[in-house]
Amino acid sequence: MREGSFGSTRTGWLRVWSTFAGLLLLTTLIAYWLWQPAGPEAPRASMAGMTLAAPAGSTSTSASVVPAGFMRAPSGHLLPRFVSLTRANAAVRTGPGDDYPVAWVIRLAGMPLEVLAEAGDYWRVRDAEGSEGWIHRHALADERTALVSPWNPESRHPLRTRPDDAAPLRAWLTSGVLARVTTCDGRWCAITVTGARGWVRQEQLWGIYAGESIAPAR
């Protein structure tokens, strides 16, 4: 009986010491891990000073900086970007070359178009209706224009004397009106429409990116 009791007691103490030793080892490993010096922090990209979708040819954005969601084309311009049509009756083709069929013809000069890709002298563009095709780069200019809310034919929007919802009304702009853009601050754009000048909410224009800033021409 005594030998059996002694054996059971010894076994119990061994289990206690094994558990204690395991806990001690685990505590040591945790302490070692906590005392290790932290590794170098990964660099964080800075968006400070970046202008979204700078106009083609603009020098306001460094050539080495490309805003998120954009890329640098072989010509050095950003893609995508907005341009305007320099002449009326410009042919839009199904591919990047004169040997491709004409998909449609843009009748009105000054129309805003979004450049999506470049292939030599031909650039792939998209219009306000979402149609895409290829047009010769000489038919396009960096001058910025925009259409007033082409997505809502029944809409009209106030043209204000200054960038303020409480500013006096200068005119009412109906859907599809073509405007020349002078400057934008990310919320409001100064535009000219058939001789009338004023300010309109930037979100009501097709041809300007959301939040994009455009500096006045010098």
DRENTIDO-26426 format. One record per atom (N, C-alpha, C): y, z negated, x negated. Coordinates in pm, whole numbers, padded with zeros to 5 digits, always signed. Each point is the difference from the previous one (the first is absolute). Layout:
% DRENTIDO-26426
YZX...
% end
This chain:
% DRENTIDO-26426
-00120+00000-00082+00120+00000+00082+00125+00000-00085+00001-00083-00110+00120-00007-00082+00023+00132-00074-00114+00057-00053+00017+00127-00072+00052+00108+00094-00052+00000+00122+00048+00101+00096+00147-00021+00033+00044-00122+00015+00140-00028+00031+00091+00039-00117-00048-00030-00124+00078+00034-00119+00017+00151-00013-00110+00073+00028+00007+00146-00008+00098+00057+00101+00001-00056+00121+00092+00049+00103+00144-00030-00038+00020-00121-00060+00136-00038-00040+00051+00091-00111-00089+00028-00099+00039+00088-00110+00035+00140+00050-00079+00051+00093+00026+00133+00057+00134+00003+00072+00030-00109+00072+00127-00007+00071+00119+00000-00094-00013-00079-00112+00109-00001-00097+00019+00136-00066-00108+00070-00027+00011+00133-00059+00076+00096+00093-00026-00009+00128+00070+00085+00097+00149-00032+00004+00031-00131-00007+00140-00040+00001+00074+00055-00122-00067-00018-00120+00063+00048-00124+00012+00152-00002-00097+00069+00057+00007+00147+00004+00117+00046+00086+00016-00066+00114+00112+00035+00089+00133-00027-00066+00008-00119-00070+00123-00038-00068+00035+00099-00112-00103+00041-00076+00022+00094-00109+00047+00136+00053-00058+00042+00113+00042+00127+00059+00146-00003+00045+00038-00114+00064+00138-00013+00044+00096-00003-00118-00042-00069-00110+00084-00008-00119+00021+00138-00061-00108+00081-00006+00011+00135-00056+00092+00087+00084-00014-00012+00133+00083+00080+00090+00147-00038-00015+00026-00131-00011+00138-00046-00017+00060+00051-00130-00081+00001-00108+00046+00049-00129+00036+00148+00005-00085+00079+00068+00026+00143+00011+00128+00028+00080+00021-00075+00107+00120+00018+00081+00124-00035-00080-00006-00111-00074+00113-00043-00082+00032+00105-00107-00103+00056-00061+00020+00103-00103+00068+00123+00058-00043+00039+00119+00057+00119+00066+00147-00022+00036+00032-00121+00047+00137-00031+00039+00094-00004-00118-00052-00038-00118+00086-00014-00117+00018+00131-00074-00066+00109+00041+00015+00128-00068+00140+00056+00027+00067+00057-00101+00133+00059+00022-00008+00122+00089+00099+00015+00087+00002+00113+00093+00022+00130-00076-00065+00104+00044+00015+00131-00064+00134+00061+00036+00038+00110-00065+00128+00064+00028+00005+00054+00141+00115-00021+00068+00014+00047+00138+00017+00150+00003-00064+00065+00096+00010+00144+00012+00144+00040+00030+00049+00107-00063+00138+00042+00026+00020+00041+00143+00115-00030+00056+00030+00035+00138+00102+00112+00002-00027+00099+00085+00092+00112+00011+00128-00045+00068+00111+00044-00052+00129-00036+00058+00055+00117+00080+00047-00027+00124+00060+00103+00083+00151-00005-00007+00055-00089-00084+00145-00016-00007+00066+00128-00047+00104+00038+00067+00079+00116-00041-00058+00133+00041-00114+00001+00070-00061+00126+00039+00059+00050+00130+00024+00129+00008+00051+00063+00121-00110+00085+00059-00032-00023+00124-00109+00070+00065+00035+00146+00022-00090+00086-00049+00013+00143+00024+00138+00053-00033+00039-00013-00124+00130+00052-00042+00005+00150+00023+00115+00052+00037+00012+00145+00023-00042+00080-00122-00056+00116+00024-00044+00084-00110+00116+00029-00094-00025-00016-00130+00102+00025-00099+00091-00118-00026-00020-00109+00075+00086-00117-00018-00034-00070-00129+00101-00060-00063-00021-00074-00124+00006-00149+00023-00001-00043+00129+00012-00142+00030-00128-00076-00029-00113+00072-00008-00129-00062-00031-00050+00052-00133-00044-00088-00087-00049+00040-00131-00117+00094+00014-00009+00098-00090-00109+00098+00007-00135-00066-00023-00002-00120-00060-00126-00067-00027-00043-00093+00113+00085-00015+00103-00029-00090+00110-00027+00081+00126-00115-00021+00060-00037+00069+00123-00026-00105+00107+00077+00000+00108-00021-00100+00106-00141+00008+00057-00047-00111+00051-00134-00006+00060-00010+00102+00114-00112+00072+00004-00022+00099+00104+00050+00139-00037+00062+00014-00118+00052+00128-00045-00067+00038-00133+00018+00126-00039-00051+00046-00128+00102+00096-00061-00015+00023-00128+00091+00090-00071-00062+00140-00007+00072+00099+00052-00048+00138-00001+00023+00062-00137-00065+00113-00030+00022+00067-00128+00146+00035-00025+00076+00024+00107+00141+00034-00014+00085-00121-00037-00057-00120+00009+00075-00121-00028+00051-00069+00125-00009+00067+00115+00043-00058+00126-00106-00095+00054+00041-00083+00096-00094-00087+00067-00071+00073+00113-00124-00039+00024-00076+00049+00115-00053-00121+00076+00016+00001+00133+00076+00098+00078+00150-00023-00012+00078+00094+00050+00145-00013+00003+00054+00095+00106+00123-00022+00039+00064+00087+00099+00098+00094-00069+00003+00123+00048+00096+00101-00045+00054+00069+00125+00085+00101-00021+00052+00076+00113-00012+00149-00029-00002+00078+00106-00015+00146-00010+00136+00063-00030+00004+00090-00098+00127+00059-00041+00040+00121+00083-00095+00063+00067+00033+00122+00072-00079+00009+00130+00048+00083+00089-00069+00023+00127-00111+00103-00020-00093+00003+00095-00110+00097+00001-00085-00010-00127-00031-00122-00040-00083-00023-00118-00147+00003+00039-00081+00073-00076-00141+00015+00030-00080-00118-00055-00084-00056+00085-00093-00105-00040-00139+00062-00002-00068-00006-00113-00128+00071-00017-00118-00096+00005-00118+00058+00014-00122-00080+00009-00049-00049-00135+00053+00056-00109-00039-00040-00134+00116+00017-00097-00018-00046-00124+00109+00000-00098+00017+00134-00072+00044+00103+00071+00020+00129-00063+00046+00105+00100+00062+00107-00052+00048+00108+00088-00112+00077+00067-00121-00008-00055-00111+00075+00057-00067-00072+00116+00045-00120+00031-00055-00073+00115+00076+00038+00127-00070+00000+00113+00067+00037+00126+00111-00099+00038+00096+00049+00076+00108-00084+00050-00052-00077+00122+00009-00132-00007-00047-00085+00110+00105-00007+00110+00125-00020-00038+00110+00002+00094+00130+00016-00077+00109+00020+00073+00132+00021-00061+00095-00107+00053+00073-00064-00090+00100-00099+00039+00133+00072+00016+00054+00001+00120+00118+00079+00030+00131-00066-00042+00004-00133+00001+00126-00072-00019+00014-00053-00142+00108+00038-00069+00029-00053-00133+00038-00147+00010-00034-00075-00106+00034-00142-00003-00108-00092+00055-00106+00055+00051-00106-00083+00058-00061-00093-00107-00023-00127+00032-00067-00089-00095-00149+00029-00005-00057-00007-00119-00142+00020-00020-00050-00103-00101-00123-00043+00018-00059-00097-00091-00093+00072-00097+00027-00012-00128-00084+00063-00103-00119-00090-00029-00121+00055+00014-00123-00076-00020-00071+00034-00130+00018+00123-00049-00069+00043-00122+00076+00117-00061-00028+00028-00128+00061+00111-00070-00108+00082-00069+00016+00132+00006-00091+00091-00071+00085+00114-00054+00052-00019-00120+00087+00102-00058+00130+00010+00078+00033+00123+00041+00124+00024+00073-00012-00029+00149-00119-00036+00044-00018-00030+00142-00024-00149+00022+00064-00052+00103-00014-00141+00034-00057-00013+00140-00092-00092+00014-00059-00026+00132+00093-00094+00077+00037+00042+00122+00097-00078+00076-00057-00034+00138+00064-00100+00062-00034-00039+00136+00130-00012+00079+00000+00051+00124+00120-00008+00081-00007-00119+00096+00100-00014+00083+00010-00116+00089-00109-00002+00106-00062+00115+00026-00109+00008+00098-00136-00026-00063-00004-00016-00132-00126-00026-00069-00070+00123-00052+00058+00118+00019-00060+00124-00051+00021+00009-00151-00101+00050-00071+00007+00010-00145-00023+00143-00047+00065+00035-00111-00016+00132-00057+00069+00005-00136+00000+00119-00060+00055+00016-00134+00126+00086+00005+00101-00040-00077+00126+00071+00000+00052+00009-00144+00069+00108-00031+00052+00018-00136+00108-00104-00028-00004-00056-00120+00091-00109-00034+00146+00042+00003+00027+00130-00019+00139+00047+00001+00061-00005+00140-00082-00018+00100+00051-00013+00137+00031-00145+00036-00017-00091-00097+00018-00142+00026+00107-00059-00092+00069-00101+00051+00107-00064-00076-00012-00151+00010+00061-00069-00095-00003-00146-00002+00094-00062+00103+00091+00077+00054+00094-00054+00099-00078-00058+00119+00037-00120+00042-00076-00069+00103+00057+00027+00140-00088+00033+00089+00032+00017+00141-00103-00077+00081+00023-00010+00130-00093-00073+00085+00013+00048+00144-00107-00022+00076+00000+00028+00143+00006-00133+00075+00078-00003+00106+00011-00121+00080-00120-00011+00094-00076-00106-00016-00117-00036+00084-00073+00119+00063-00055+00091-00080-00069+00116+00059-00127-00039+00074-00050-00120-00023-00122-00047+00066+00023-00042+00145+00127-00010+00043+00031-00044+00136+00105+00094+00060-00042+00108+00067+00094+00102+00050+00101-00054+00101-00030-00112+00066+00089-00054+00102+00100-00100-00055-00005-00028-00129+00083-00107-00056+00139+00048-00038+00092-00097-00011+00131+00025-00058+00044-00129-00069+00079+00017-00105+00035-00114-00084+00148+00003-00034+00062-00118-00010+00143-00005-00028+00034+00029-00145+00105+00077-00020+00057+00023-00132+00122-00092-00010-00006-00098-00091+00104-00102-00009+00101+00034-00110+00115-00065+00010+00105+00022-00101-00029-00073-00129-00087-00099+00005-00041-00074-00120-00141-00055+00024-00070-00046-00104-00139-00046+00015-00010-00136+00067+00025+00000+00130-00001-00124+00077-00024+00035+00146-00094-00070+00062-00031+00028+00141+00119-00026+00092+00095-00081-00047+00118-00031+00081+00117+00093-00030-00016+00092-00094+00110+00091-00037+00026+00099+00113+00122+00053+00008+00034+00097+00105-00091+00122-00003-00023+00055+00116-00085+00118+00015+00078+00126-00034-00058+00085-00082+00064+00126-00035-00059+00116+00080-00132-00003+00022-00066+00106+00077-00140-00045+00035-00061+00072+00091-00142-00021+00032-00080+00112-00062-00109-00036-00069-00086+00097-00066-00127+00018+00082-00029+00123+00036-00121+00028+00075-00115+00033-00094-00121-00005+00052-00120+00025-00080+00002+00141-00060-00039+00009-00128-00011+00129-00065+00126+00050-00067+00110-00075+00012+00125+00042-00066-00018-00004-00152+00046+00105-00067-00008+00009-00145+00125-00062-00061-00019-00091-00096+00111-00070-00061-00007+00010-00152+00116+00006-00063+00009-00007-00145+00016-00147-00038-00083-00047-00091+00000-00141-00039+00086-00020-00124+00095-00093+00011+00089-00030-00112-00051-00118-00082-00035-00107+00067-00048-00120-00068-00082-00084+00096-00092-00081-00055-00080-00093+00079-00013-00130-00078+00000-00112+00072-00013-00130-00066-00131-00070+00033-00094+00071+00063-00127-00059+00039-00006-00037+00146+00118-00014+00064+00007-00033+00142+00085+00100+00078+00107+00046-00062+00092+00094+00062+00019+00121-00091+00030+00115+00063+00030+00121-00075+00132+00058+00048+00083+00043-00096+00122+00074+00032-00037+00147+00008+00034+00063+00113-00039+00139+00022+00119+00080+00052-00016+00132-00009+00096+00093+00058-00073+00092+00096+00050+00009+00121-00062+00084+00103+00110+00085+00064-00008+00131-00021+00098+00095+00057+00143-00051-00013+00036-00046-00118+00135-00044-00027+00027-00146+00027-00083-00065+00077+00017-00143+00028-00071-00082-00106+00068-00102-00050-00057-00087-00102-00014-00141+00055-00106-00066-00042-00021-00137+00044-00129-00056-00053-00039-00114+00058-00119-00072-00045-00103-00009+00112-00126+00015-00038-00110-00010+00095-00111-00084-00062-00076-00065+00084-00112-00080-00048-00099+00089-00075-00040-00044-00119-00088+00080-00085-00135+00027+00066-00047-00094+00078-00132+00013+00064-00004+00111+00104+00117+00054+00038+00006+00106+00100+00004+00139-00062-00019+00008-00132+00008+00128-00069-00135+00040-00059-00035+00128+00014-00115+00055-00070+00054+00082-00118-00042-00039-00120+00050+00063-00121+00044-00104-00100-00010-00128+00041+00034-00113-00084-00115-00100+00009-00046-00053-00111-00107-00099+00002+00054-00136+00044-00087-00080+00060+00037-00135+00041+00039-00081-00123+00117-00060+00006+00047-00082-00110+00057+00077-00118+00003+00131+00007+00051+00080-00113+00151-00012-00012+00048-00006-00121+00144-00003-00028+00041+00133-00062+00109+00055+00050+00054+00125-00052+00145-00023-00039+00031+00026-00124+00137-00018-00048+00083+00123+00033+00129-00020+00025+00087+00116+00028+00003+00096-00117+00011+00128+00029+00008+00101-00106+00130-00018-00077-00007+00016-00131+00120-00012-00085+00071+00133-00016
% end
